[in-house]
């Protein structure tokens, strides 16, 4: 409905999307690949991989009432990522690829404070595989409700080792339910321009990576 079938839409499921009466059917109504909310894609000279961290606390957390099983789900994505690397000639190594993206609602390169400091071994493995093989240009995230770019040398947001610039491009105002700010991306030949704008049409800042 949003794009009216006229433009491609890459949708990254967030942790809150796993909650509620119809959470188990969520993927039926949002972009997915064969029912999976993680997949790779190509748009012209842009290649990307979408990874889904699932919930942001351990599966047995009281908030979920034993309704999630994200640990096994994340382990499947480790194997998926390895298969992408094995098939690199038809993925990120394919002719004509100029830009390589990682998209994840939750920036898994960052170790959050408890109880959100989950799956450190799995997320470190994802980061290693991406760093050593894919070598992405940028990681596109939300979740943290801020507008910032964290370069690879920023150890707080690259806790598992440098991978690429991590862009957090999504925020709201708790006292204004109509306000939203996000990040737009312009892919030029040898750089990516980031434009942070809000729902009032104001450009908040611009950066290049």
Residue frames relative to the residue before (quaternion, step in Angstrom):
aa qw qx qy qz dx dy dz
X 1.0000 0.0000 0.0000 0.0000 0.00 0.00 0.00
X 0.6513 0.5502 -0.3186 0.4142 3.57 0.91 -0.96
X 0.7886 0.2922 -0.1393 0.5229 3.59 0.86 -0.99
X 0.3537 -0.7756 0.4576 0.2528 3.60 1.34 -0.07
X 0.6233 -0.5779 0.3293 0.4113 3.56 1.16 0.59
X 0.5748 0.6250 -0.3527 0.3931 3.59 1.29 0.16
X 0.7825 0.1969 -0.1052 0.5812 3.60 1.19 -0.48
X 0.5312 -0.6261 0.4551 0.3445 3.59 -1.07 0.66
X 0.1256 -0.7859 0.6034 0.0497 3.56 -1.08 0.74
X 0.1265 -0.7639 0.6307 0.0520 3.55 -0.75 1.10
X 0.0715 -0.8330 0.5483 -0.0178 3.57 -0.44 1.20
X 0.1555 -0.7874 0.5934 0.0602 3.55 -0.81 1.07
X 0.3575 -0.7525 0.5167 0.1971 3.57 -0.55 1.18
X 0.2677 -0.7712 0.5594 0.1435 3.57 -1.00 0.85
X 0.7024 -0.4875 0.3092 0.4164 3.56 -1.25 0.30
X 0.6520 0.5131 -0.3331 0.4480 3.63 0.98 -0.68
X 0.5853 0.5912 -0.3689 0.4145 3.59 1.19 -0.40
X 0.6287 0.5265 -0.3368 0.4628 3.58 1.26 -0.18
X 0.6515 0.5121 -0.3047 0.4696 3.57 1.27 0.05
X 0.6680 0.5036 -0.3731 0.4011 3.54 -1.18 0.57
X 0.7352 -0.4766 0.2848 0.3889 3.53 -1.32 0.36
X 0.7925 0.3116 -0.1482 0.5028 3.58 1.02 -0.75
X 0.2806 0.8002 -0.4917 0.1979 3.59 1.25 0.33
X 0.6650 0.5245 -0.3160 0.4276 3.60 0.97 -0.80
X 0.7074 0.4117 -0.2574 0.5137 3.59 1.23 -0.34
X 0.3432 0.7946 -0.4569 0.2051 3.57 1.34 0.01
X 0.6790 0.5145 -0.2968 0.4315 3.58 0.90 -0.94
X 0.5706 0.6018 -0.3829 0.4071 3.60 1.20 -0.38
X 0.7737 0.3490 -0.1569 0.5049 3.56 1.17 -0.54
X 0.6945 0.3787 -0.2728 0.5476 3.57 1.26 0.24
X 0.6656 -0.5051 0.3462 0.4266 3.62 -1.16 0.43
X 0.1527 0.7675 -0.6066 0.1402 3.55 -0.88 0.99
X 0.3256 -0.7136 0.5719 0.2401 3.57 -1.29 0.05
X 0.8305 -0.1310 0.0239 0.5409 3.54 -0.47 1.27
X 0.7265 -0.4340 0.2228 0.4840 3.54 1.07 0.80
X 0.6035 0.5603 -0.3548 0.4427 3.58 1.27 -0.15
X 0.3296 -0.7415 0.5518 0.1925 3.56 -1.03 0.80
X 0.6601 0.3689 -0.3309 0.5645 3.58 1.21 0.53
X 0.1997 0.7725 -0.5714 0.1918 3.57 -0.91 0.92
X 0.3830 -0.6628 0.5693 0.2998 3.56 -1.31 0.08
X 0.0744 -0.8003 0.5943 0.0290 3.56 -1.22 0.42
X 0.1560 -0.7547 0.6242 0.1286 3.53 -1.33 0.27
X 0.0184 -0.7638 0.6450 -0.0161 3.54 -0.99 0.97
X 0.8033 -0.1320 0.0481 0.5788 3.59 -0.14 1.26
X 0.7951 -0.2449 0.1955 0.5193 3.57 -0.66 -1.11
X 0.5633 0.5749 -0.3817 0.4544 3.56 1.30 0.35
X 0.0656 -0.7657 0.6388 0.0348 3.56 -0.92 0.97
X 0.0215 0.8196 -0.5720 0.0242 3.55 -0.99 0.75
X 0.1945 -0.7397 0.6274 0.1461 3.51 -1.31 0.36
X 0.2093 -0.7704 0.5963 0.0845 3.52 -0.91 1.02
X 0.0530 -0.7895 0.6115 -0.0013 3.58 -0.77 1.08
X 0.2419 -0.7861 0.5617 0.0890 3.55 -0.98 0.92
X 0.2671 -0.8018 0.5176 0.1334 3.58 -0.39 1.24
X 0.4123 -0.7087 0.4807 0.3109 3.58 1.19 -0.30
X 0.7949 -0.2298 0.1951 0.5266 3.57 -1.00 -0.80
X 0.4639 -0.7134 0.4646 0.2450 3.57 -1.25 0.39
X 0.6941 0.3355 -0.2783 0.5729 3.58 1.29 0.32
X 0.6843 -0.4834 0.3367 0.4298 3.59 -1.25 0.28
X 0.6577 -0.5615 0.3461 0.3638 3.57 -1.13 0.71
X 0.7248 0.4428 -0.2533 0.4630 3.59 1.03 -0.71
X 0.3584 0.7348 -0.5037 0.2791 3.60 1.22 0.27
X 0.5848 -0.6338 0.3898 0.3230 3.57 -0.96 0.94
X 0.5799 0.6174 -0.3729 0.3788 3.60 1.09 -0.61
X 0.7266 0.4567 -0.2406 0.4534 3.58 1.08 -0.70
X 0.2852 -0.7998 0.4920 0.1923 3.59 1.19 -0.30
X 0.6278 -0.5783 0.3180 0.4126 3.58 1.02 0.87
X 0.4705 0.6867 -0.4322 0.3469 3.59 1.05 0.78
X 0.7176 0.3902 -0.2614 0.5143 3.63 1.21 0.02
X 0.0875 -0.7630 0.6383 0.0526 3.56 -1.27 0.53
X 0.0789 0.8677 -0.4841 0.0812 3.53 0.73 1.13
X 0.5474 0.6281 -0.4118 0.3689 3.61 1.10 -0.48
X 0.6819 0.4611 -0.2794 0.4942 3.59 0.83 -0.96
X 0.6073 0.5668 -0.3288 0.4493 3.56 1.09 -0.79
X 0.6779 0.4755 -0.2894 0.4802 3.60 0.95 -0.84
X 0.6230 0.5385 -0.3391 0.4549 3.59 1.04 -0.74
X 0.6131 0.5370 -0.3467 0.4643 3.60 1.06 -0.67
X 0.6603 0.5137 -0.3134 0.4494 3.57 1.03 -0.73
X 0.5627 0.5692 -0.3887 0.4564 3.59 1.15 -0.49
X 0.6742 0.4737 -0.2855 0.4894 3.58 0.94 -0.88
X 0.6046 0.5492 -0.3393 0.4666 3.59 1.08 -0.73
X 0.6663 0.5037 -0.2973 0.4625 3.57 0.90 -0.92
X 0.6383 0.5207 -0.3245 0.4650 3.59 1.01 -0.76
X 0.6507 0.5077 -0.3136 0.4695 3.60 1.04 -0.75
X 0.5967 0.5474 -0.3539 0.4681 3.58 1.10 -0.68
X 0.6667 0.5027 -0.2936 0.4655 3.58 0.94 -0.90
X 0.6353 0.5247 -0.3234 0.4653 3.60 1.01 -0.79
X 0.7510 0.3540 -0.1769 0.5286 3.57 1.11 -0.71
X 0.1795 0.8574 -0.4734 0.0924 3.57 1.22 0.52
X 0.5949 0.5843 -0.3761 0.4041 3.63 1.07 -0.63
X 0.7371 0.3573 -0.2121 0.5330 3.58 1.15 -0.56
X 0.6669 0.4454 -0.2908 0.5219 3.56 1.32 0.11
X 0.8643 -0.0199 0.0299 0.5018 3.59 -0.70 -1.06
X 0.6816 0.4727 -0.2922 0.4760 3.61 1.23 -0.35
X 0.4171 0.7323 -0.4509 0.2942 3.57 1.27 0.12
X 0.6266 -0.5660 0.3894 0.3680 3.54 -1.15 0.66
X 0.7996 0.3226 -0.2386 0.4468 3.54 -1.02 0.85
X 0.5145 0.6345 -0.4318 0.3824 3.60 1.23 -0.12
X 0.1392 -0.8079 0.5712 0.0402 3.57 -0.77 1.11
X 0.7978 0.1591 -0.0592 0.5785 3.56 1.07 -0.75
X 0.1314 -0.7836 0.6052 0.0499 3.56 -1.05 0.85
X 0.1171 -0.8234 0.5552 0.0012 3.56 -0.70 1.16
X 0.1465 -0.6984 0.6834 0.1543 3.50 -1.36 0.41
X 0.0687 -0.7899 0.6090 0.0194 3.58 -0.84 0.98
X 0.1850 0.7559 -0.6087 0.1543 3.54 -0.86 1.02
X 0.5074 -0.6463 0.4648 0.3298 3.58 -0.82 0.92
X 0.7692 0.2686 -0.1291 0.5653 3.55 0.92 -0.95
X 0.3860 -0.7184 0.5291 0.2345 3.59 -0.80 0.99
X 0.1882 -0.8377 0.5054 0.0869 3.57 0.02 1.31
X 0.5352 0.6053 -0.4148 0.4184 3.60 1.25 0.00
X 0.6844 0.4622 -0.2609 0.4999 3.58 1.28 -0.32
X 0.2746 -0.7402 0.5885 0.1743 3.58 -0.96 0.85
X 0.2587 -0.7945 0.5374 0.1142 3.54 -0.46 1.27
X 0.6057 -0.5344 0.4339 0.3991 3.55 -1.31 0.20
X 0.6263 -0.5304 0.4017 0.4063 3.61 -1.18 0.50
X 0.6091 -0.1635 -0.7735 -0.0626 1.62 -2.13 1.35
X 0.4944 0.6984 -0.3956 0.3336 3.58 1.27 0.30
X 0.5212 0.6538 -0.3930 0.3827 3.60 1.30 0.07
X 0.2133 0.8397 -0.4677 0.1753 3.56 0.87 1.01
X 0.8762 0.1921 -0.0830 0.4342 3.52 -1.46 0.19
X 0.1277 0.8368 -0.5255 0.0857 3.58 0.95 0.78
X 0.6414 0.5217 -0.3333 0.4530 3.61 1.01 -0.71
X 0.6763 0.4853 -0.2942 0.4696 3.58 0.89 -0.92
X 0.6931 0.4739 -0.2896 0.4595 3.58 0.82 -0.94
X 0.6126 0.5272 -0.3491 0.4742 3.60 1.10 -0.62
X 0.6433 0.5098 -0.3228 0.4712 3.59 1.06 -0.72
X 0.6132 0.5288 -0.3492 0.4717 3.61 0.98 -0.76
X 0.6708 0.5099 -0.2942 0.4511 3.55 0.89 -1.00
X 0.6569 0.5114 -0.3127 0.4573 3.59 0.91 -0.89
X 0.6646 0.5102 -0.3065 0.4518 3.58 0.86 -0.94
X 0.6727 0.4860 -0.2933 0.4746 3.56 0.96 -0.83
X 0.6705 0.5114 -0.2986 0.4468 3.57 0.92 -0.91
X 0.7507 0.4240 -0.2233 0.4548 3.58 0.82 -0.99
X 0.7883 0.3251 -0.1572 0.4982 3.58 1.09 -0.55
X 0.7707 0.3729 -0.2086 0.4728 3.58 0.54 -1.15
X 0.0699 -0.8312 0.5403 0.1114 3.58 0.98 -0.94
X 0.0156 0.8520 -0.5223 0.0326 3.61 0.65 1.11
X 0.5099 -0.6531 0.4800 0.2882 3.54 -1.29 0.49
X 0.8016 -0.0495 0.0715 0.5916 3.57 1.05 -0.71
X 0.2355 -0.7363 0.6169 0.1480 3.54 -1.24 0.59
X 0.2016 -0.8025 0.5581 0.0616 3.56 -0.66 1.18
X 0.0638 0.8216 -0.5554 0.1114 3.57 -0.61 1.19
X 0.2282 -0.7166 0.6333 0.1826 3.51 -1.42 0.10
X 0.4832 0.7521 -0.3950 0.2118 3.53 -0.60 -1.30
X 0.7717 0.4018 -0.2208 0.4409 3.61 0.63 -1.05
X 0.3413 -0.7739 0.4739 0.2450 3.62 1.30 -0.09
X 0.5934 0.5095 -0.4093 0.4699 3.54 0.64 1.19
X 0.3273 -0.7134 0.5823 0.2118 3.54 -1.34 0.19
X 0.3491 0.7408 -0.4966 0.2877 3.56 -0.07 1.28
X 0.2480 -0.7168 0.6287 0.1716 3.52 -1.35 0.40
X 0.1069 -0.7931 0.5988 0.0324 3.57 -0.74 1.10
X 0.3062 -0.7770 0.5271 0.1571 3.56 -0.48 1.22
X 0.7050 -0.5026 0.2911 0.4070 3.60 -1.17 0.50
X 0.6606 0.5184 -0.3204 0.4384 3.58 1.06 -0.64
X 0.5380 0.5955 -0.4126 0.4308 3.60 1.26 -0.09
X 0.2668 -0.8250 0.4780 0.1402 3.57 -0.10 1.30
X 0.5734 0.5966 -0.3933 0.4008 3.62 1.12 -0.45
X 0.7750 0.3101 -0.1647 0.5254 3.57 0.97 -0.86
X 0.6943 0.3129 -0.2706 0.5890 3.54 1.32 0.22
X 0.0313 0.8671 -0.4951 0.0444 3.54 0.92 1.02
X 0.7305 0.4202 -0.2265 0.4883 3.56 1.11 -0.69
X 0.7150 -0.3832 0.2449 0.5310 3.58 1.22 0.33
X 0.6059 -0.5988 0.3906 0.3489 3.53 -1.04 0.79
X 0.0663 -0.8003 0.5956 0.0211 3.57 -0.94 0.87
X 0.6993 -0.3375 0.2834 0.5628 3.61 0.76 -1.06
X 0.6699 -0.4400 0.3569 0.4798 3.62 -1.20 0.02
X 0.2077 -0.7576 0.6098 0.1050 3.56 -0.98 0.95
X 0.1263 -0.8069 0.5761 0.0322 3.56 -0.63 1.17
X 0.1236 -0.7489 0.6484 0.0585 3.57 -0.81 1.08
X 0.0711 0.8495 -0.5112 0.1095 3.56 -0.31 1.23
X 0.6299 0.5060 -0.3609 0.4658 3.58 0.63 1.07
X 0.2198 0.7751 -0.5738 0.1474 3.57 -0.70 1.03
X 0.2091 -0.7543 0.6129 0.1074 3.53 -1.32 0.43
X 0.3260 -0.6804 0.5951 0.2768 3.54 -1.37 -0.12
X 0.4432 -0.7289 0.4550 0.2555 3.56 -0.63 1.10
X 0.7178 0.4290 -0.2549 0.4855 3.59 1.13 -0.58
X 0.7397 0.2839 -0.2033 0.5752 3.61 1.28 0.17
X 0.2292 -0.8301 0.4948 0.1165 3.58 -0.02 1.29
X 0.6470 0.5191 -0.3179 0.4593 3.60 1.25 -0.25
X 0.6182 0.5681 -0.3420 0.4221 3.59 1.25 -0.18
X 0.1048 0.7642 -0.6309 0.0835 3.52 -1.08 0.85
X 0.0632 -0.7761 0.6254 0.0501 3.57 -1.12 0.66
X 0.0014 -0.8100 0.5851 -0.0387 3.55 -1.05 0.78
X 0.4643 -0.6721 0.5098 0.2697 3.54 -1.32 -0.22
X 0.1932 -0.7548 0.6182 0.1040 3.54 -1.02 0.92
X 0.2421 -0.7821 0.5656 0.0996 3.56 -1.15 0.71
X 0.0887 -0.7612 0.6408 0.0449 3.55 -0.97 0.94
X 0.1980 -0.8071 0.5510 0.0763 3.56 -0.57 1.19
X 0.0894 -0.7860 0.6117 0.0084 3.53 -0.46 1.27
X 0.7672 -0.3924 0.2361 0.4492 3.58 -1.27 0.13
X 0.8431 0.0847 -0.0016 0.5310 3.59 0.77 -0.99
X 0.7587 0.2673 -0.2028 0.5583 3.59 1.17 0.41
X 0.2844 -0.7220 0.6013 0.1905 3.54 -1.32 0.32
X 0.2160 -0.7851 0.5717 0.1009 3.57 -0.69 1.12
X 0.1919 -0.7816 0.5888 0.0751 3.55 -0.88 1.00
X 0.0405 -0.7928 0.6081 -0.0090 3.57 -0.82 1.01
X 0.1716 -0.7931 0.5807 0.0657 3.57 -0.48 1.22
X 0.0507 0.8040 -0.5855 0.0907 3.59 -0.61 1.16
X 0.2995 -0.7550 0.5500 0.1945 3.56 -1.25 0.32
X 0.7143 -0.4832 0.3187 0.3933 3.53 -1.34 0.20
X 0.6287 0.5113 -0.3371 0.4792 3.58 1.28 -0.09
X 0.5654 -0.6339 0.3598 0.3861 3.55 1.31 0.14
X 0.5137 0.6479 -0.4142 0.3806 3.59 1.23 0.26
X 0.3338 -0.7021 0.5928 0.2102 3.57 -1.03 0.87
X 0.2668 -0.8093 0.5081 0.1249 3.57 -0.51 1.20
X 0.7574 -0.2333 0.1451 0.5923 3.59 1.06 -0.74
X 0.2232 -0.7527 0.6052 0.1318 3.55 -1.30 0.40
X 0.0221 0.7820 -0.6226 0.0194 3.55 -1.10 0.74
X 0.2498 -0.7515 0.5915 0.1513 3.56 -1.30 0.34
X 0.0657 -0.7832 0.6171 0.0391 3.56 -1.02 0.82
